[in-house]
């Protein structure tokens, strides 16, 4: 797999309880063992984690397939994979 193609972590979103004002770093490469968040596995690839800050407390659905057009959140793109 080339370094510019993300690995599909899973073909469904990751539901996560988030806290208002807290910053999260979403894994964009699919290599992290701590999905959907970055663990540094992107080292030596062209990928960087995506910073996202929660606007309110609640459940959000982080993209698991890495194909969303609304990164880091799910937009249903996994349904077409």
Residue frames as a rotation matrix with the C-alpha (Angstrom) as fourth column:
UNK 1
0.583 0.813 0.000 0.00
0.813 -0.583 0.000 0.00
0.000 0.000 -1.000 0.00
UNK 2
-0.149 -0.663 0.733 1.38
0.577 -0.661 -0.480 3.40
0.803 0.351 0.481 -0.89
UNK 3
-0.685 -0.243 -0.687 2.04
0.723 -0.340 -0.601 6.03
-0.087 -0.908 0.409 1.74
UNK 4
-0.925 0.377 -0.055 -0.65
-0.381 -0.920 0.096 8.29
-0.014 0.110 0.994 0.26
UNK 5
-0.154 0.893 -0.423 -3.50
-0.309 0.363 0.879 5.77
0.938 0.266 0.220 0.54
UNK 6
-0.329 0.039 0.943 -5.01
-0.943 -0.061 -0.327 5.39
0.045 -0.997 0.057 4.01
UNK 7
-0.923 0.081 -0.376 -5.74
0.108 0.993 -0.051 1.97
0.369 -0.088 -0.925 5.46
UNK 8
0.033 0.981 0.191 -9.44
-0.443 -0.157 0.882 1.35
0.896 -0.113 0.430 6.12
UNK 9
-0.802 -0.318 0.505 -9.56
-0.576 0.194 -0.794 0.88
0.155 -0.928 -0.339 9.90
UNK 10
-0.668 0.669 0.325 -13.18
0.443 0.709 -0.548 -0.31
-0.597 -0.222 -0.771 9.75
UNK 11
-0.826 0.412 0.384 -16.14
0.286 -0.280 0.916 0.10
0.485 0.867 0.113 7.39
UNK 12
0.414 0.898 -0.149 -18.26
0.712 -0.218 0.667 1.85
0.567 -0.383 -0.730 10.00
UNK 13
0.215 -0.329 0.920 -17.88
-0.318 -0.914 -0.252 4.94
0.923 -0.238 -0.301 12.17
UNK 14
-0.538 -0.408 -0.738 -16.42
0.637 0.377 -0.672 5.01
0.553 -0.831 0.057 15.67
UNK 15
0.567 0.728 0.385 -18.98
0.210 -0.580 0.787 6.40
0.796 -0.366 -0.482 18.15
UNK 16
-0.482 -0.781 -0.397 -17.13
0.698 -0.068 -0.713 8.44
0.529 -0.621 0.578 20.79
UNK 17
0.705 0.593 -0.389 -18.38
0.704 -0.523 0.480 10.36
0.081 -0.613 -0.786 23.81
UNK 18
-0.264 -0.810 0.523 -16.67
0.681 -0.541 -0.494 13.75
0.683 0.226 0.694 23.58
UNK 19
0.131 0.184 -0.974 -16.28
0.902 -0.429 0.040 16.61
-0.411 -0.884 -0.222 26.05
UNK 20
0.881 0.284 0.378 -16.95
0.424 -0.829 -0.365 20.22
0.210 0.482 -0.851 25.11
UNK 21
0.811 -0.583 0.050 -13.72
-0.584 -0.801 0.135 22.13
-0.039 -0.139 -0.990 24.56
UNK 22
0.289 -0.722 0.629 -11.53
-0.126 0.622 0.773 19.00
-0.949 -0.302 0.089 24.51
UNK 23
0.236 -0.325 -0.916 -9.22
-0.964 -0.197 -0.178 18.53
-0.123 0.925 -0.360 21.51
UNK 24
0.553 -0.007 0.833 -8.93
-0.002 1.000 0.010 15.15
-0.833 -0.007 0.553 19.80
UNK 25
-0.245 -0.688 -0.683 -6.41
-0.844 -0.195 0.500 14.01
-0.477 0.699 -0.533 17.19
UNK 26
0.712 0.654 0.257 -8.07
-0.384 0.669 -0.637 11.78
-0.588 0.355 0.727 14.59
UNK 27
-0.309 -0.799 0.516 -5.96
0.054 0.527 0.848 9.17
-0.949 0.290 -0.120 12.80
UNK 28
0.395 0.430 -0.812 -5.95
-0.730 -0.388 -0.562 9.94
-0.557 0.815 0.161 9.07
UNK 29
-0.399 -0.699 -0.593 -3.66
-0.914 0.355 0.197 7.08
0.072 0.621 -0.781 7.98
UNK 30
0.614 0.718 -0.327 -5.60
-0.654 0.695 0.298 4.11
0.441 0.031 0.897 9.40
UNK 31
-0.020 -0.750 -0.661 -2.45
-0.042 0.661 -0.749 2.62
0.999 0.012 -0.045 10.96
UNK 32
-0.426 -0.159 0.891 -3.12
-0.805 -0.384 -0.453 3.61
0.414 -0.910 0.035 14.60
UNK 33
-0.659 0.186 -0.729 -3.80
0.361 0.929 -0.089 0.85
0.661 -0.321 -0.679 17.12
UNK 34
-0.734 0.393 -0.553 -5.88
0.462 -0.307 -0.832 3.38
-0.497 -0.867 0.044 19.12
UNK 35
-0.763 0.475 0.439 -8.56
0.324 -0.307 0.895 4.05
0.560 0.824 0.080 16.49
UNK 36
0.711 0.115 0.694 -10.07
0.694 -0.276 -0.665 6.45
0.115 0.954 -0.276 15.76
UNK 37
0.941 -0.319 -0.110 -7.27
-0.258 -0.891 0.375 8.47
-0.218 -0.324 -0.921 17.33
UNK 38
0.541 -0.817 -0.199 -3.60
-0.390 -0.034 -0.920 8.93
0.745 0.575 -0.337 16.46
UNK 39
0.933 -0.358 0.046 -0.90
0.121 0.429 0.895 6.89
-0.340 -0.829 0.444 18.19
UNK 40
0.269 -0.868 -0.417 2.00
-0.634 -0.486 0.602 8.13
-0.725 0.102 -0.681 16.03
UNK 41
0.134 -0.191 0.972 1.87
0.387 0.913 0.126 5.24
-0.912 0.359 0.197 13.54
UNK 42
0.949 0.271 0.163 1.84
0.260 -0.372 -0.891 7.74
-0.181 0.888 -0.423 10.64
UNK 43
0.361 -0.887 -0.288 5.58
-0.404 -0.426 0.809 8.37
-0.841 -0.176 -0.512 11.17
UNK 44
-0.676 -0.732 0.088 7.46
-0.144 0.247 0.958 8.11
-0.723 0.635 -0.272 7.87
UNK 45
-0.199 0.654 0.729 4.22
0.958 0.288 0.003 8.45
-0.208 0.699 -0.684 5.85
UNK 46
-0.786 -0.030 0.618 2.67
0.314 -0.880 0.357 11.51
0.533 0.475 0.701 4.23
UNK 47
0.218 0.973 -0.081 -0.13
0.494 -0.038 0.869 11.54
0.842 -0.230 -0.489 6.81
UNK 48
-0.888 -0.323 0.328 -0.69
-0.114 -0.537 -0.836 13.80
0.446 -0.779 0.440 9.81
UNK 49
-0.513 0.752 -0.414 -3.37
0.846 0.362 -0.392 13.49
-0.145 -0.551 -0.822 12.50
UNK 50
-0.347 0.491 0.799 -6.30
0.283 -0.757 0.588 15.86
0.894 0.431 0.124 12.18
UNK 51
-0.971 -0.012 -0.240 -7.01
0.230 -0.338 -0.913 18.11
-0.070 -0.941 0.331 15.15
UNK 52
-0.244 0.951 0.192 -10.68
0.219 -0.139 0.966 18.40
0.945 0.278 -0.174 16.13
UNK 53
-0.996 -0.050 0.077 -12.19
-0.057 -0.322 -0.945 20.22
0.072 -0.945 0.318 19.09
UNK 54
-0.440 0.882 -0.169 -15.61
0.870 0.465 0.166 19.29
0.225 -0.074 -0.972 20.48
UNK 55
-0.645 0.304 0.702 -18.15
-0.119 -0.946 0.300 22.11
0.755 0.110 0.646 20.40
UNK 56
0.135 0.703 0.698 -20.40
-0.947 -0.116 0.300 20.37
0.291 -0.702 0.650 22.95
UNK 57
-0.634 -0.253 0.731 -20.62
-0.564 0.798 -0.213 17.24
-0.529 -0.547 -0.649 25.09
UNK 58
0.488 0.873 -0.004 -22.15
-0.697 0.387 -0.603 14.23
-0.525 0.297 0.798 23.42
UNK 59
0.134 -0.368 0.920 -21.61
0.352 0.886 0.303 11.37
-0.926 0.283 0.248 21.02
UNK 60
0.330 -0.091 -0.940 -19.94
-0.838 -0.487 -0.247 12.00
-0.436 0.868 -0.237 17.68
UNK 61
0.793 -0.003 0.610 -19.15
0.219 0.935 -0.279 9.51
-0.569 0.354 0.742 14.95
UNK 62
0.068 -0.877 -0.476 -15.54
-0.664 -0.396 0.635 9.61
-0.745 0.273 -0.609 13.81
UNK 63
0.631 0.126 -0.765 -14.79
-0.754 0.331 -0.567 8.23
0.182 0.935 0.304 10.35
UNK 64
0.396 -0.466 0.791 -13.38
-0.304 0.746 0.592 4.68
-0.866 -0.475 0.154 10.39
UNK 65
0.682 -0.062 0.728 -12.96
0.610 0.596 -0.521 4.14
-0.402 0.800 0.445 6.65
UNK 66
-0.232 -0.809 -0.540 -10.82
0.401 -0.585 0.705 7.29
-0.886 -0.053 0.460 6.16
UNK 67
-0.664 0.028 0.747 -12.84
0.745 -0.063 0.664 8.22
0.066 0.998 0.021 3.04
UNK 68
0.277 0.855 -0.439 -15.25
0.870 -0.417 -0.262 10.77
-0.407 -0.310 -0.859 4.54
UNK 69
-0.109 -0.219 0.970 -15.54
0.661 -0.744 -0.094 14.18
0.742 0.631 0.226 2.90
UNK 70
0.670 0.397 0.627 -16.32
-0.219 -0.701 0.678 15.56
0.709 -0.592 -0.383 6.40
UNK 71
0.109 -0.705 -0.701 -13.11
0.682 0.566 -0.464 14.35
0.723 -0.427 0.542 8.07
UNK 72
-0.858 -0.514 -0.011 -12.70
-0.484 0.814 -0.322 13.58
0.175 -0.271 -0.947 10.86
UNK 73
-0.346 0.810 0.474 -16.42
-0.537 0.243 -0.808 12.85
-0.769 -0.534 0.350 11.14
UNK 74
-0.675 0.170 0.718 -18.35
0.482 0.839 0.254 10.16
-0.559 0.517 -0.648 9.29
UNK 75
-0.474 0.565 -0.675 -20.40
-0.734 -0.678 -0.052 11.15
-0.487 0.470 0.736 6.24
UNK 76
0.511 0.715 0.477 -21.53
-0.373 0.685 -0.626 7.63
-0.774 0.142 0.617 5.25
UNK 77
0.186 -0.509 -0.840 -18.77
-0.981 -0.055 -0.184 7.11
0.047 0.859 -0.510 2.66
UNK 78
-0.687 -0.491 0.536 -18.15
-0.574 0.819 0.014 3.64
-0.445 -0.298 -0.844 4.10
UNK 79
0.205 0.872 0.445 -21.47
-0.204 0.483 -0.852 2.54
-0.957 0.084 0.277 2.56
UNK 80
0.847 0.116 -0.519 -19.89
-0.514 -0.073 -0.855 2.79
-0.137 0.991 -0.002 -0.90
UNK 81
-0.138 -0.990 -0.008 -16.75
-0.981 0.135 0.139 0.80
-0.137 0.027 -0.990 -0.14
